[in-house]
Amino acid sequence: MNRTATSRRNVLALAAGLPALAACASIPVLPDGPADPMERLALLTEALDGAPLYDGNKVDVLDGGGAAFASLFRDLRAARDHIHLEYFILEDVSVPGTAGQSLFELLEAKLRDGVAVTLIHDAFGSSPTPAAAFERLRAAGARTLAFNPLDPLEARTGWAPNDRDHRKIMVVDGRIGMTGGVNLDRVYENPCEVASAAERDPADACWRDVALRLEGPAVAGLQKLFLETWEKQRGPPLPPRDWFPKLDARGPARVRVLGSVPGEKRPRFYVTLMAAIAAARQRLWLTTGYFVPTLQQRRALRAAARRGVQVRLLLPSISDSADALAAQRAAYDDMLEAGIEIREVQGAVLHAKLVTVDGVWSAVGSSNFDRRSVAWNNEVDAIVLGAGTAARLEALLGRDWERAKPVTLEAWERRGLGERIREQTSRLIIDLL
């Protein structure tokens, strides 16, 4: 992987400016609803975000970038009408451990078969990908769009260099979708057997991540977000296709697709997640690649633990952002004192973003537990109501939890003065920038 990619997070942090989150200050407090946790959380989510709740979906949990790539390549090969990809990082990846086609080779083959291929890639996140690679795809008939170009002379909708498209969306034929934390990034080709590589350079390490593959009516939610972004970014007209075919029920899961954009008075996923934390009664498990919580988020997590909810935070010990990692650890004192359990993943870069509540409510997507995801990024998250999906995600979290290193209050209080200064300095930097 190009080493410039490892500094993306640091550059974005420095560019962030001072986001105004005052509009988020009032998270609605809902009265007690049904005793059944599924119905209670379903009503809560619907009341807050207003997004459609799609019944009848099949949800497959994809454990790791390798599994996500293998699933994505299978679906792309099966495409008959169109392929839509919207990714923060879009590189010419391959399925790890195989000698087959690369992504761009596969897309060129589908174009020759008459399949319409349309790509949205973030201009900053995908900057290591050579422009010639996208030019070759366009020459083969693909339509590509760089989200918010870094060059102000290329801006189509006003220059907004800090407004980034952090989403990860795949839609095939309007019938199959994928979202989660997995970028189309070559770091997922790194072997996970060599844990020591993480100590040398995160770009060489194993990256832990999770994605969801969707079949059923919820795919229309991903399709809608993709087409809205294409239109807002003033992409060229798309050829007439059956973007929204009739979608029959494919499984038992109820899914809501939330798209978040900068400037929202009530950021949809942020408010929904805050309310879900407030509604938790039994357990709340959370993992994220970047844990730099807002004051509201810190208070909500502590309040959940103090009312008897089992709150588990599975967090990284290695990151491509030294400031984010130090700022993450600056929050540990308050969390541990409130009874929150914290463990750090060892020997790998944790990049997954998922939450489960009470074994029935799950969120998987691109949003991190930090200010940038709230104020500056275009994000996508799938809210899944269903015990089956929650159980599969909790099994993954439980496995990684057992392998992770516990952080105890006693040990944490013994850390050195240098570490404490570094943490507080990084928290200040992250909060101000």
Sequence and secondary structure as in RCSB ss.txt:
>XXXX:A:sequence
MNRTATSRRNVLALAAGLPALAACASIPVLPDGPADPMERLALLTEALDGAPLYDGNKVDVLDGGGAAFASLFRD
LRAARDHIHLEYFILEDVSVPGTAGQSLFELLEAKLRDGVAVTLIHDAFGSSPTPAAAFERLRAAGARTLAFNPL
DPLEARTGWAPNDRDHRKIMVVDGRIGMTGGVNLDRVYENPCEVASAAERDPADACWRDVALRLEGPAVAGLQKL
FLETWEKQRGPPLPPRDWFPKLDARGPARVRVLGSVPGEKRPRFYVTLMAAIAAARQRLWLTTGYFVPTLQQRRA
LRAAARRGVQVRLLLPSISDSADALAAQRAAYDDMLEAGIEIREVQGAVLHAKLVTVDGVWSAVGSSNFDRRSVA
WNNEVDAIVLGAGTAARLEALLGRDWERAKPVTLEAWERRGLGERIREQTSRLIIDLL
>XXXX:A:secstr
  GGGGGHHHHHHHH      GGGS         SSHHHHHHHHHHHHH    EEEEEEEEEESHHHHHHHHHHH
HHT SSEEEEEESSB     TT  S  HHHHHHHHHHTT EEEEEEETTTTTTS HHHHHHHHHTT EEEEES S
SGGG SS   TT EE  EEEEETTTEEEEES  B GGGGS SS TTHHHH GGGS EE EEEEEESTTHHHHHHH
HHHHHHHTT        SS      SSEEEEEEEE TT SS HHHHHHHHHHHH SSEEEEE S EE  HHHHHH
HHHHHHTT EEEEEEESS S HHHHHHHHHTHHHHHHTT EEEEE SSEE   EEEETTTEEEEES  EEHHHHH
TEEEEEEEEE HHHHHHHHHHHHHHHHHSEEE HHHHHT  HHHHHHHHHHHHHHHH 
